[in-house]
Amino acid sequence: MQGDESDPIYIEALEWFVRMKDEPVSEEDRLAFETWLAISPSHPAFYDRARTLWDRFDIVKPEYDRLRPSERVHRRNFLIGGLVALIAAPTAYVLNRPDLFAGFTTDIAERRSFTLPDGSAVELGSYSALSLQFTDAERRLILHRGQAFFQVAPDRNRPFVVQADMGDIQALGTAFDVKMLLDLVTVSVVEHSVAIKASGTDPVVVESGWQVSYGDNGILPATQIDVPLVQAWRHDRIVFEDAPLRQVLAELERYRRGKIILMDNSIGDIPVTAVFDTRHAENVLRTIAETLPIRVLNTDGYIAVVYRR
């Protein structure tokens, strides 16, 4: 049974385990549970594994046990999701690694600088992956995940193009930053300009000192930037100015090992303004919990659960 963490029966076992911890359990639920156990010899084994996983949730478990029954129904759904994310993460990581064939990668909280064959310079941010596809006609780079800063060497015969998600960013003699976070790709221009083509739209030229994001809904309107703030990550800092909490947590995931799960969407829009040291992501989570109306339950590096205080 080892290696079956993504098996639907295992997910069912997790759901049954959390449901049966609710008090009181109805007789109808108890009979349905006994029936489920008897359907297949594998069900009791999966249920035992669900219990073992619960025992690893040393911090979340006491919190859940203290909840009133009326609170558990809502919290239970999120907790099941957290448990599923915990057991599914290794499988998903192997099957969906965008950096599997990337030529340049960085680990958690690592930055790496290198020079390309054409003389251009690249700095990769934390947990990022980049591939090169240089030809005689084009210098194409694919940013699979993360963030990168590009300083482009001139070559009139070969355009310099960064592919990020479903968009192309063509340098027009420039230095620029590309970040992939949540469902958006954000391009910040530090010098000269770039041309962005995404989601079947016509190219949009972005000048120095401006920033554009694109995603499934096309290219969003450009906004002015403070260049030093945009480049703070290159000095181990993240600067947030009224950024929604969900964005802050997504950013922090790139600087710590383990998943961060936002258990209450209603707090995802809480604005955060702060400067954080990326080398101490766990301290950042503690600071957020101390200053916002939230709690952070950190399950010993496996998963951090964030919910309303």
C-alpha positions as CSV (number, residue, x, y, z in Angstrom):
1,M,0.0,0.0,0.0
2,Q,3.0,2.2,0.2
3,G,3.0,4.9,-2.4
4,D,-0.9,5.0,-2.6
5,E,-1.1,8.4,-0.9
6,S,-3.2,9.8,-3.8
7,D,-5.6,6.8,-3.8
8,P,-9.2,8.0,-3.6
9,I,-9.8,5.4,-0.9
10,Y,-7.2,7.0,1.2
11,I,-8.9,10.4,0.8
12,E,-12.2,8.7,1.8
13,A,-10.5,7.3,4.9
14,L,-9.3,10.7,5.9
15,E,-12.8,12.1,5.5
16,W,-14.3,9.3,7.6
17,F,-11.6,9.7,10.3
18,V,-12.2,13.4,10.8
19,R,-16.0,12.9,10.6
20,M,-16.0,10.2,13.3
21,K,-14.1,12.5,15.6
22,D,-17.0,14.9,15.7
23,E,-19.2,14.7,18.8
24,P,-21.8,13.4,18.8
25,V,-21.7,11.0,15.9
26,S,-25.1,10.1,14.7
27,E,-26.2,6.5,14.6
28,E,-26.7,6.8,10.9
29,D,-23.1,8.0,10.4
30,R,-21.8,5.2,12.6
31,L,-23.7,2.6,10.6
32,A,-22.5,4.1,7.3
33,F,-18.9,4.1,8.6
34,E,-19.2,0.4,9.6
35,T,-20.5,-0.4,6.2
36,W,-17.7,1.5,4.5
37,L,-15.1,-0.5,6.6
38,A,-16.7,-3.8,5.6
39,I,-16.9,-3.1,1.9
40,S,-13.2,-3.9,1.2
41,P,-10.3,-5.4,3.2
42,S,-8.2,-2.4,2.2
43,H,-10.6,0.1,3.9
44,P,-9.5,-0.7,7.5
45,A,-5.8,-0.5,6.5
46,F,-6.3,2.9,4.9
47,Y,-8.3,4.1,8.0
48,D,-5.3,3.1,10.2
49,R,-3.0,5.2,8.0
50,A,-5.4,8.1,8.3
51,R,-5.2,7.8,12.1
52,T,-1.3,7.7,11.9
53,L,-1.4,10.9,9.8
54,W,-3.7,12.6,12.4
55,D,-1.2,11.7,15.1
56,R,1.5,13.6,13.1
57,F,-0.7,16.7,13.3
58,D,0.5,17.4,16.8
59,I,-0.4,21.1,16.9
60,V,-3.6,21.2,14.9
61,K,-5.2,18.2,16.7
62,P,-5.5,19.8,20.2
63,E,-7.0,22.9,18.6
64,Y,-9.6,20.9,16.7
65,D,-10.5,18.8,19.8
66,R,-11.3,22.0,21.7
67,L,-13.8,23.3,19.1
68,R,-17.5,23.2,19.7
69,P,-19.4,20.8,17.5
70,S,-21.0,23.7,15.6
71,E,-17.6,25.0,14.8
72,R,-16.1,21.7,13.8
73,V,-18.3,21.2,10.7
74,H,-16.9,24.3,9.0
75,R,-13.3,23.7,10.3
76,R,-13.5,20.0,9.4
77,N,-13.7,20.6,5.6
78,F,-10.6,22.8,5.7
79,L,-8.7,20.3,7.9
80,I,-9.5,17.5,5.5
81,G,-8.1,19.6,2.8
82,G,-5.0,20.2,4.8
83,L,-4.5,16.5,5.5
84,V,-5.0,15.8,1.8
85,A,-2.5,18.4,0.8
86,L,0.0,17.0,3.3
87,I,-0.2,13.4,1.9
88,A,-0.6,14.4,-1.7
89,A,2.3,16.9,-1.8
90,P,5.1,14.4,-2.5
91,T,3.2,12.7,-5.3
92,A,2.2,16.0,-6.9
93,Y,5.7,17.3,-6.5
94,V,7.1,14.4,-8.5
95,L,4.4,14.3,-11.2
96,N,4.2,18.1,-11.8
97,R,7.8,19.3,-11.2
98,P,8.2,22.1,-13.8
99,D,11.9,22.2,-13.2
100,L,12.5,18.5,-14.1
101,F,14.4,19.5,-17.2
102,A,15.3,23.0,-16.2
103,G,18.9,24.1,-16.8
104,F,19.0,26.5,-13.8
105,T,17.2,26.0,-10.5
106,T,17.3,27.4,-6.9
107,D,16.3,25.8,-3.7
108,I,14.1,27.2,-0.9
109,A,15.5,30.7,0.2
110,E,18.4,30.4,-2.3
111,R,19.4,33.1,-4.9
112,R,21.7,32.3,-7.8
113,S,23.3,34.5,-10.4
114,F,24.8,33.4,-13.7
115,T,25.9,34.6,-17.1
116,L,24.2,33.3,-20.3
117,P,26.1,32.3,-23.4
118,D,25.2,35.6,-25.1
119,G,26.6,37.6,-22.2
120,S,23.3,38.4,-20.6
121,A,23.0,38.1,-16.8
122,V,20.3,36.4,-14.8
123,E,19.6,36.3,-11.1
124,L,17.1,33.6,-10.0
125,G,15.1,34.1,-6.8
126,S,14.0,31.5,-4.3
127,Y,12.6,28.2,-5.5
128,S,12.8,29.1,-9.2
129,A,13.5,27.2,-12.4
130,L,14.7,28.4,-15.8
131,S,15.4,26.7,-19.1
132,L,17.3,28.1,-22.2
133,Q,16.3,27.5,-25.8
134,F,18.9,29.5,-27.7
135,T,18.9,29.3,-31.5
136,D,20.5,31.3,-34.3
137,A,17.2,33.2,-34.7
138,E,16.1,33.7,-31.1
139,R,17.2,33.7,-27.5
140,R,14.3,32.2,-25.7
141,L,14.2,31.4,-21.9
142,I,11.4,29.6,-20.1
143,L,10.7,30.6,-16.5
144,H,8.9,27.5,-15.1
145,R,8.3,28.9,-11.6
146,G,9.6,31.5,-9.2
147,Q,11.2,34.8,-10.0
148,A,14.1,36.1,-12.1
149,F,15.9,39.4,-12.9
150,F,17.3,39.8,-16.4
151,Q,20.0,42.1,-17.7
152,V,20.0,41.7,-21.4
153,A,23.1,41.9,-23.7
154,P,22.3,43.5,-27.1
155,D,22.0,41.3,-30.2
156,R,20.0,42.8,-33.0
157,N,19.8,39.5,-34.9
158,R,18.4,37.5,-32.0
159,P,15.4,38.7,-29.9
160,F,15.6,38.0,-26.2
161,V,12.3,36.5,-25.1
162,V,11.3,35.2,-21.7
163,Q,8.3,32.8,-21.7
164,A,6.4,32.7,-18.5
165,D,3.1,30.8,-18.3
166,M,1.1,31.7,-21.4
167,G,2.9,34.9,-22.2
168,D,6.0,36.1,-23.9
169,I,8.1,39.0,-22.7
170,Q,10.5,40.4,-25.3
171,A,13.3,42.7,-24.2
172,L,13.8,45.9,-26.0
173,G,17.3,46.5,-24.7
174,T,16.5,46.3,-21.0
175,A,16.7,45.1,-17.5
176,F,13.5,43.6,-16.0
177,D,12.0,41.4,-13.4
178,V,9.6,38.5,-13.9
179,K,7.7,36.9,-11.0
180,M,5.2,34.0,-11.1
181,L,2.8,34.0,-8.1
182,L,-0.6,32.5,-7.7
183,D,-2.4,32.9,-11.1
184,L,-0.4,36.0,-12.3
185,V,2.8,36.7,-14.0
186,T,4.2,40.2,-13.0
187,V,6.7,42.0,-15.1
188,S,8.6,45.0,-13.6
189,V,10.8,47.1,-16.0
190,V,13.9,48.6,-14.4
191,E,15.6,49.9,-17.6
192,H,14.3,50.7,-21.1
193,S,11.2,48.7,-22.0
194,V,9.7,45.3,-22.8
195,A,6.9,44.1,-25.1
196,I,4.5,41.7,-23.6
197,K,2.2,39.4,-25.5
198,A,-0.2,37.2,-23.5
199,S,-3.5,35.3,-23.9
200,G,-3.7,36.1,-27.6
201,T,-3.6,39.9,-27.1
202,D,-1.6,42.4,-29.1
203,P,1.8,43.2,-27.7
204,V,1.9,45.8,-24.9
205,V,5.0,47.9,-24.4
206,V,6.0,48.6,-20.8
207,E,8.4,51.4,-20.1
208,S,11.0,51.7,-17.3
209,G,9.5,52.3,-13.9
210,W,6.2,50.5,-14.7
211,Q,4.8,47.1,-14.0
212,V,2.3,44.9,-15.7
213,S,0.6,41.6,-14.7
214,Y,-1.1,39.1,-16.9
215,G,-3.1,35.9,-16.4
216,D,-6.2,34.1,-17.6
217,N,-8.0,37.4,-18.0
218,G,-5.3,38.9,-20.2
219,I,-3.0,41.8,-19.5
220,L,-3.9,44.1,-16.6
221,P,-3.4,47.9,-16.6
222,A,0.1,49.1,-16.0
223,T,1.1,50.6,-12.6
224,Q,4.0,52.7,-11.6
225,I,6.6,51.0,-9.3
226,D,9.3,51.9,-6.8
227,V,12.2,50.1,-8.3
228,P,14.2,49.6,-5.1
229,L,11.1,48.0,-3.5
230,V,10.6,45.7,-6.5
231,Q,14.2,44.7,-6.3
232,A,14.3,44.1,-2.5
233,W,14.2,40.3,-3.0
234,R,17.7,40.5,-4.4
235,H,18.8,41.7,-1.0
236,D,16.9,39.1,1.0
237,R,13.9,41.3,1.7
238,I,10.2,41.2,0.7
239,V,8.3,44.5,0.9
240,F,4.5,44.4,1.1
241,E,2.4,47.5,0.8
242,D,-1.3,46.8,1.5
243,A,-0.9,43.4,-0.1
244,P,-3.7,40.9,0.6
245,L,-2.8,38.2,3.2
246,R,-3.3,35.4,0.7
247,Q,-0.6,37.0,-1.6
248,V,1.7,37.3,1.4
249,L,1.3,33.7,2.3
250,A,1.9,32.6,-1.2
251,E,5.1,34.6,-1.4
252,L,6.3,33.1,1.9
253,E,5.8,29.6,0.6
254,R,8.7,30.2,-1.7
255,Y,11.0,30.8,1.3
256,R,10.1,28.0,3.6
257,R,9.6,24.2,3.3
258,G,6.1,23.0,3.7
259,K,2.6,24.1,2.6
260,I,0.8,27.1,4.0
261,I,-3.0,26.6,4.0
262,L,-5.4,29.6,4.5
263,M,-8.3,28.0,6.2
264,D,-10.7,31.0,6.1
265,N,-11.0,32.9,2.8
266,S,-12.6,35.8,4.7
267,I,-9.2,36.8,6.1
268,G,-7.4,36.4,2.7
269,D,-8.1,40.1,1.9
270,I,-6.6,41.5,5.1
271,P,-4.0,44.1,3.9
272,V,-0.4,43.6,5.0
273,T,2.2,46.3,5.0
274,A,5.6,45.2,6.2
275,V,9.2,44.4,5.3
276,F,10.3,40.9,5.9
277,D,13.7,39.1,5.9
278,T,13.4,36.2,3.5
279,R,16.1,34.2,5.4
280,H,13.8,33.8,8.4
281,A,10.4,32.9,6.9
282,E,9.2,31.1,10.1
283,N,9.8,34.3,12.1
284,V,7.7,36.1,9.5
285,L,4.8,33.8,10.1
286,R,5.0,34.4,13.9
287,T,5.1,38.2,13.3
288,I,2.0,38.0,11.1
289,A,0.2,36.0,13.8
290,E,1.1,38.6,16.4
291,T,0.0,41.6,14.5
292,L,-3.1,40.4,12.6
293,P,-6.3,38.8,13.9
294,I,-5.2,35.4,12.8
295,R,-3.6,32.3,14.3
296,V,-0.8,30.2,12.7
297,L,-0.5,26.5,13.7
298,N,2.8,25.2,12.4
299,T,2.9,21.4,12.3
300,D,6.6,20.9,12.7
301,G,7.6,21.8,9.1
302,Y,4.9,19.8,7.4
303,I,2.2,22.3,7.0
304,A,1.2,25.7,8.4
305,V,-2.5,26.3,9.0
306,V,-3.7,29.9,9.1
307,Y,-7.1,30.8,10.4
308,R,-9.1,33.6,12.1
309,R,-8.3,34.2,15.7
